[in-house]
Amino acid sequence: MRKTPSFDSLFEAADALVSTLRTDAAACAAFIEDFARNAAQSDDEAFLAQRDRFQAFATARVEFDGLLGEMMAGLDRMTAEVSADLDSFRGLTAREKLTGWFSRQRMWHLHSQRVRAAPVIERLLDLLSKSNTIAGLVGSHRDFALACHKAAERGVVTIVGQRRRLVDAIDIARLRVKELNAKALTTQGRIGLYGGKTEWERMEAERRALKVEADKIVEEEQTMRHESQRRERFITMFQALVDGLNSQIGLCNALARKLSIDTEERLIIYQAQVDADAPGSKRKITQELFPHIAGPISLFEKGMLVPQEIGRRKAAADADFARKFATFAESHDAADAPIIDLTQKPSRFTLRFLRSR
């Protein structure tokens, strides 16, 4: 069974791969723009040479998307683990219960010590740090993919338009050849029926001229048909790049939405663990420290996070993630969902995890 890599190793792999991915994508987009300007210089040898780079981009894209999906699934697992640990604080240990027979104050003091001793806050901050890291990678790659997609798509549209005009010219040439052949046939049928030898020679010369012109147009039509087929091969390759970039934009959008909602969830869990109203409790979580997830943190700083409103949005984001990353869909089964109930505010939220009084 494959061992799940650590988040740091996955991020290092993704960060290294994205540089190669962007280099290949930028080179492919530049080739498309150059082809749109001067297709005549791009022969079949150029197609074969560039095909490897386009295929390299497609391979790297699939690998990069998989790394992003695995990192997101890993963050969900870590969130569920933190939630499970927090849920264990709901009850009292046997020792705490025994102490409660003699002193309830001492009982809650022991419980509070146990809660504070658990590294939940550190793990939550680490989760936010990892969320910020992957959000930065997703955001920057989305910006690149948008710009590259725009340039490549503009080139493909130009090339498709050029081929459409070429196809129209081929149709016109075929009609012209049909017309010339019909005239030549009519002229041939008239030879010997009208006039004398001089008239026959004139009509024969006319017939030959019509055939020469028709043959010339046939050659041009064959050349244009070959060029159309050549362009079609290039267009298929170019369109695959545009579709791949568009797919990455969609994936980045889905990941950005999920990261934002998941960050809200983790901040709500943080609020359940600490007294967010106490002086200094929010200093460790600021927009400056986590700039790539600043939106949810802004709500946190203003006290505007509402647990009751997150459930539906999170379910939709997780469903979208599952559709786009089917390999990791099982990580979002109900059994793996965070244990803390975010649809209502349970008593332990109110008690701030039973702090000693």
Backbone torsions as a table, in degrees:
resi	resn	phi	psi	omega
1	MET	NA	135.2	-176.7
2	ARG	-69.5	130.3	176.7
3	LYS	-79.8	132.8	-179.0
4	THR	-68.9	121.9	179.2
5	PRO	-65.9	158.8	177.6
6	SER	-72.6	158.8	179.0
7	PHE	-59.5	-43.6	-177.2
8	ASP	-61.7	-41.6	-179.9
9	SER	-68.7	-36.6	177.1
10	LEU	-64.9	-42.3	-178.8
11	PHE	-66.9	-41.2	178.2
12	GLU	-59.9	-41.5	179.0
13	ALA	-65.6	-43.3	179.9
14	ALA	-65.8	-41.1	-178.3
15	ASP	-65.8	-36.8	178.2
16	ALA	-72.4	-39.7	-177.1
17	LEU	-70.8	-33.5	-174.3
18	VAL	-66.4	-28.9	177.8
19	SER	-65.6	-45.7	177.3
20	THR	-64.2	-41.6	-179.3
21	LEU	-59.9	-46.1	-178.2
22	ARG	-69.7	-35.9	178.1
23	THR	-62.3	-46.5	179.2
24	ASP	-64.5	-43.9	-178.7
25	ALA	-63.4	-42.6	179.9
26	ALA	-64.3	-41.1	179.2
27	ALA	-65.8	-39.8	179.1
28	CYS	-65.3	-42.8	178.8
29	ALA	-64.2	-38.1	178.3
30	ALA	-65.8	-38.7	178.4
31	PHE	-64.5	-39.9	178.2
32	ILE	-61.8	-44.6	179.5
33	GLU	-63.8	-38.9	178.6
34	ASP	-67.0	-39.8	177.7
35	PHE	-62.8	-39.2	179.7
36	ALA	-64.5	-32.1	-179.5
37	ARG	-80.7	-39.5	-175.0
38	ASN	-148.1	79.4	-177.0
39	ALA	-68.3	-24.4	-175.3
40	ALA	-61.8	-27.0	-178.4
41	GLN	-81.1	-10.4	-177.0
42	SER	-101.8	91.0	-178.5
43	ASP	-90.3	-170.1	-178.0
44	ASP	-64.2	-31.1	177.5
45	GLU	-65.2	-39.8	176.9
46	ALA	-64.0	-37.8	178.0
47	PHE	-61.0	-47.0	-179.2
48	LEU	-65.2	-39.4	-179.8
49	ALA	-66.4	-41.5	-177.7
50	GLN	-79.1	-25.2	-177.6
51	ARG	-58.1	-37.7	179.3
52	ASP	-62.0	-40.1	179.5
53	ARG	-68.5	-41.1	178.0
54	PHE	-63.6	-40.5	178.3
55	GLN	-68.6	-34.9	177.9
56	ALA	-63.8	-40.1	176.7
57	PHE	-62.3	-44.9	-178.6
58	ALA	-61.3	-41.1	179.4
59	THR	-66.7	-46.2	-179.6
60	ALA	-64.9	-35.5	179.8
61	ARG	-61.7	-46.1	179.8
62	VAL	-62.2	-41.9	-179.9
63	GLU	-66.3	-42.7	-179.4
64	PHE	-64.2	-44.0	178.3
65	ASP	-59.8	-40.0	178.7
66	GLY	-63.8	-39.5	178.6
67	LEU	-64.6	-41.7	177.8
68	LEU	-61.7	-45.6	179.9
69	GLY	-62.5	-40.4	-179.4
70	GLU	-68.3	-37.0	177.1
71	MET	-64.8	-42.5	179.6
72	MET	-63.8	-42.8	178.5
73	ALA	-63.6	-37.0	177.9
74	GLY	-63.7	-40.1	177.3
75	LEU	-63.8	-37.8	177.8
76	ASP	-63.7	-42.0	178.7
77	ARG	-62.9	-42.4	180.0
78	MET	-65.5	-36.7	177.4
79	THR	-64.2	-42.3	178.8
80	ALA	-63.1	-37.5	179.0
81	GLU	-66.3	-42.9	177.7
82	VAL	-63.2	-42.0	179.3
83	SER	-61.8	-40.2	179.5
84	ALA	-64.3	-40.9	178.1
85	ASP	-63.6	-42.1	178.3
86	LEU	-63.3	-37.9	-179.7
87	ASP	-64.8	-29.6	179.9
88	SER	-68.9	-17.1	179.1
89	PHE	-79.4	-6.7	-177.1
90	ARG	-63.0	-39.5	-177.3
91	GLY	-99.9	-177.3	179.6
92	LEU	-110.5	146.7	174.8
93	THR	-76.4	167.4	178.9
94	ALA	-59.6	-38.9	179.8
95	ARG	-65.0	-41.3	179.8
96	GLU	-66.1	-39.7	177.8
97	LYS	-63.6	-41.1	179.0
98	LEU	-63.8	-42.1	178.4
99	THR	-63.3	-32.2	-179.3
100	GLY	-64.1	-22.9	176.8
101	TRP	-65.2	-26.0	-176.6
102	PHE	-104.9	-36.0	-177.7
103	SER	-154.5	111.3	178.4
104	ARG	-67.2	-33.9	178.0
105	GLN	-63.4	-42.8	178.6
106	ARG	-66.2	-37.6	179.1
107	MET	-59.4	-49.8	-179.5
108	TRP	-68.2	-28.7	177.0
109	HIS	-65.3	-44.2	177.9
110	LEU	-63.6	-41.4	179.1
111	HIS	-62.3	-43.7	-179.7
112	SER	-63.6	-38.9	178.1
113	GLN	-62.8	-41.9	179.9
114	ARG	-63.4	-41.6	179.5
115	VAL	-64.5	-45.7	-177.9
116	ARG	-68.0	-29.2	-178.4
117	ALA	-72.2	-25.1	179.0
118	ALA	-71.3	136.1	-176.1
119	PRO	-80.8	39.9	-176.1
120	VAL	-66.6	-44.0	-179.3
121	ILE	-59.8	-45.0	179.2
122	GLU	-61.4	-39.1	179.8
123	ARG	-69.2	-37.1	176.6
124	LEU	-65.0	-42.8	178.1
125	LEU	-64.2	-37.2	177.2
126	ASP	-65.6	-39.4	176.5
127	LEU	-61.5	-42.8	178.4
128	LEU	-65.1	-38.0	178.3
129	SER	-64.5	-43.3	178.1
130	LYS	-66.4	-39.3	177.1
131	SER	-61.3	-42.0	178.7
132	ASN	-63.8	-40.0	-179.4
133	THR	-63.8	-49.4	-178.2
134	ILE	-70.8	-31.6	177.1
135	ALA	-64.4	-37.8	177.0
136	GLY	-63.9	-42.9	178.9
137	LEU	-65.3	-44.8	-179.5
138	VAL	-63.8	-44.1	-178.7
139	GLY	-63.9	-45.3	-178.4
140	SER	-67.5	-38.1	-179.9
141	HIS	-70.6	-34.4	176.9
142	ARG	-62.2	-43.2	179.1
143	ASP	-61.2	-43.0	178.6
144	PHE	-64.2	-47.2	-177.6
145	ALA	-61.0	-38.2	178.4
146	LEU	-62.4	-47.9	-178.5
147	ALA	-65.5	-44.1	-178.7
148	CYS	-67.2	-40.5	179.0
149	HIS	-62.6	-41.8	-179.7
150	LYS	-61.3	-45.4	-179.0
151	ALA	-66.5	-45.9	-178.5
152	ALA	-65.8	-42.0	-179.3
153	GLU	-65.0	-39.2	178.0
154	ARG	-60.6	-42.3	178.5
155	GLY	-65.6	-42.2	-179.9
156	VAL	-63.9	-41.4	178.7
157	VAL	-59.9	-42.3	178.2
158	THR	-62.7	-45.5	-177.8
159	ILE	-66.2	-41.6	177.7
160	VAL	-62.5	-40.0	177.0
161	GLY	-63.1	-41.0	178.2
162	GLN	-63.0	-42.0	179.9
163	ARG	-68.1	-36.9	178.7
164	ARG	-62.3	-41.0	177.8
165	ARG	-67.0	-33.9	177.6
166	LEU	-66.2	-42.2	177.8
167	VAL	-63.0	-40.2	177.5
168	ASP	-62.2	-40.5	179.7
169	ALA	-65.6	-37.2	177.4
170	ILE	-63.3	-43.2	178.8
171	ASP	-62.0	-41.9	179.0
172	ILE	-64.5	-41.8	179.9
173	ALA	-62.7	-41.8	179.0
174	ARG	-62.4	-42.3	178.0
175	LEU	-63.7	-40.2	-180.0
176	ARG	-65.4	-41.5	178.1
177	VAL	-63.0	-41.9	178.8
178	LYS	-61.8	-40.8	179.6
179	GLU	-66.5	-45.2	-179.0
180	LEU	-65.2	-41.4	178.7
181	ASN	-63.6	-38.2	177.6
182	ALA	-64.1	-42.6	178.3
183	LYS	-64.4	-42.7	-179.9
184	ALA	-62.5	-39.7	179.3
185	LEU	-66.2	-40.4	178.9
186	THR	-64.7	-43.8	179.0
187	THR	-62.4	-41.8	179.0
188	GLN	-61.0	-38.2	-179.8
189	GLY	-69.0	-24.0	-178.9
190	ARG	-83.3	-21.8	-177.7
191	ILE	-63.2	128.9	179.4
192	GLY	92.2	-11.2	-178.9
193	LEU	-98.5	-27.8	-175.6
194	TYR	-128.9	144.4	172.2
195	GLY	68.9	-171.7	-179.0
196	GLY	-99.6	-163.6	-177.0
197	LYS	-60.4	-40.5	-179.2
198	THR	-60.9	-43.3	179.2
199	GLU	-65.6	-37.6	178.6
200	TRP	-64.1	-42.2	179.5
201	GLU	-63.2	-39.5	178.9
202	ARG	-63.0	-44.9	-179.7
203	MET	-66.5	-33.9	176.8
204	GLU	-66.5	-41.4	177.4
205	ALA	-63.1	-39.1	178.1
206	GLU	-64.1	-42.2	179.3
207	ARG	-62.9	-43.1	179.8
208	ARG	-63.2	-40.9	179.0
209	ALA	-61.9	-41.2	178.4
210	LEU	-63.1	-42.2	178.9
211	LYS	-66.0	-39.6	178.3
212	VAL	-62.1	-46.2	179.4
213	GLU	-63.4	-40.9	179.3
214	ALA	-63.9	-43.2	179.7
215	ASP	-63.9	-38.1	178.6
216	LYS	-64.0	-42.6	179.5
217	ILE	-68.2	-34.4	176.8
218	VAL	-61.8	-43.9	177.9
219	GLU	-61.7	-43.8	178.3
220	GLU	-63.3	-39.0	179.6
221	GLU	-65.3	-39.4	178.0
222	GLN	-65.4	-40.2	177.4
223	THR	-63.6	-44.1	178.9
224	MET	-65.5	-37.4	179.2
225	ARG	-65.5	-40.9	176.6
226	HIS	-62.2	-42.7	179.2
227	GLU	-64.5	-38.3	178.6
228	SER	-63.8	-43.6	178.5
229	GLN	-64.9	-38.7	178.1
230	ARG	-63.8	-44.2	178.9
231	ARG	-64.6	-36.0	179.9
232	GLU	-61.4	-39.8	176.9
233	ARG	-61.5	-44.6	178.9
234	PHE	-64.3	-43.7	-178.0
235	ILE	-60.7	-40.5	178.1
236	THR	-59.9	-42.9	178.7
237	MET	-67.0	-42.9	-179.4
238	PHE	-65.5	-41.9	-177.8
239	GLN	-64.5	-33.0	177.4
240	ALA	-62.4	-38.2	177.5
241	LEU	-66.0	-46.4	-179.5
242	VAL	-60.5	-43.6	179.1
243	ASP	-63.9	-39.3	179.1
244	GLY	-64.0	-42.7	178.2
245	LEU	-65.7	-40.6	178.7
246	ASN	-63.1	-39.0	177.4
247	SER	-62.5	-41.6	179.8
248	GLN	-66.3	-36.2	176.8
249	ILE	-61.9	-44.6	178.3
250	GLY	-62.2	-41.7	178.4
251	LEU	-64.2	-43.0	179.3
252	CYS	-63.3	-39.1	177.3
253	ASN	-61.9	-44.4	179.8
254	ALA	-64.5	-41.7	-179.8
255	LEU	-67.6	-38.8	179.3
256	ALA	-62.9	-42.8	177.5
257	ARG	-62.9	-44.4	-178.5
258	LYS	-66.1	-41.8	179.2
259	LEU	-60.6	-40.5	179.8
260	SER	-63.6	-47.0	-178.7
261	ILE	-69.6	-40.2	178.2
262	ASP	-64.1	-34.2	177.2
263	THR	-65.4	-41.3	175.3
264	GLU	-57.8	-44.0	180.0
265	GLU	-60.5	-44.8	-178.2
266	ARG	-67.9	-33.7	177.0
267	LEU	-70.1	-35.2	176.2
268	ILE	-65.7	-39.1	175.9
269	ILE	-63.4	-39.0	177.0
270	TYR	-61.8	-43.0	177.9
271	GLN	-61.8	-31.5	178.8
272	ALA	-71.5	-21.8	-175.6
273	GLN	-94.0	-32.1	-176.3
274	VAL	-124.2	165.7	174.2
275	ASP	-85.1	96.5	-175.0
276	ALA	-65.4	-15.8	179.7
277	ASP	-88.8	-11.8	-179.1
278	ALA	-71.5	144.2	180.0
279	PRO	-56.5	132.3	175.8
280	GLY	85.8	-6.9	-175.8
281	SER	-70.9	-22.7	-178.0
282	LYS	-100.3	0.6	-175.6
283	ARG	-66.6	-27.5	-178.3
284	LYS	-78.8	-11.0	-178.3
285	ILE	-127.4	99.0	-179.7
286	THR	-133.9	161.7	178.9
287	GLN	-65.5	-30.3	179.4
288	GLU	-67.5	-37.5	179.8
289	LEU	-76.1	-30.6	-178.1
290	PHE	-128.4	69.2	-172.3
291	PRO	-66.0	-26.5	-175.5
292	HIS	-82.5	-10.5	174.6
293	ILE	-124.6	38.7	-174.0
294	ALA	-66.5	-29.5	-177.6
295	GLY	-58.5	-58.0	178.3
296	PRO	-61.9	-35.5	-179.2
297	ILE	-67.5	-32.9	175.5
298	SER	-60.8	-42.4	176.8
299	LEU	-64.3	-39.3	178.7
300	PHE	-62.3	-45.0	-179.2
301	GLU	-63.9	-30.8	-179.4
302	LYS	-91.0	0.4	-179.2
303	GLY	68.2	31.9	-174.8
304	MET	-106.1	8.2	177.1
305	LEU	-76.8	127.0	-176.7
306	VAL	-120.3	111.7	-178.5
307	PRO	-57.6	-35.4	-175.3
308	GLN	-65.4	-20.9	-174.0
309	GLU	-95.9	-6.9	-171.5
310	ILE	-88.6	-25.8	-172.4
311	GLY	-55.4	-51.7	-177.2
312	ARG	-65.2	-43.5	-179.1
313	ARG	-65.8	-38.6	179.3
314	LYS	-66.7	-40.8	178.8
315	ALA	-61.1	-41.2	179.4
316	ALA	-66.6	-41.9	179.7
317	ALA	-65.7	-41.1	178.5
318	ASP	-66.1	-37.9	178.8
319	ALA	-65.8	-40.4	177.9
320	ASP	-64.9	-41.0	177.1
321	PHE	-61.5	-43.5	-179.0
322	ALA	-63.3	-35.4	178.6
323	ARG	-69.1	-39.5	-175.8
324	LYS	-86.0	-23.5	-180.0
325	PHE	-126.8	67.8	-174.9
326	ALA	-59.1	-30.2	-179.2
327	THR	-60.0	-31.7	-176.0
328	PHE	-107.5	13.0	-177.3
329	ALA	-62.4	-33.5	-178.0
330	GLU	-65.4	-19.0	178.0
331	SER	-70.3	-8.6	-177.0
332	HIS	-114.6	21.0	173.8
333	ASP	-63.8	160.3	-178.3
334	ALA	-59.2	-33.1	-178.2
335	ALA	-66.3	-24.0	-178.6
336	ASP	-97.4	0.8	-177.6
337	ALA	-69.1	149.9	178.2
338	PRO	-52.5	139.0	-174.7
339	ILE	-75.7	-29.9	179.3
340	ILE	-64.8	128.5	-178.9
341	ASP	-79.9	112.5	-177.2
342	LEU	-93.5	2.5	-179.2
343	THR	-92.0	-13.9	175.5
344	GLN	-145.9	163.5	-175.1
345	LYS	-101.8	97.6	-176.8
346	PRO	-71.2	172.1	-173.7
347	SER	-63.1	-32.9	-176.7
348	ARG	-68.7	-22.5	172.7
349	PHE	-65.2	-43.5	-178.3
350	THR	-66.2	-36.9	-176.6
351	LEU	-82.4	-0.5	-178.7
352	ARG	52.5	44.7	-179.2
353	PHE	57.9	40.2	168.9
354	LEU	55.1	54.0	176.8
355	ARG	-64.3	149.6	176.3
356	SER	-66.3	141.5	-177.5
357	ARG	-108.2	NA	NA
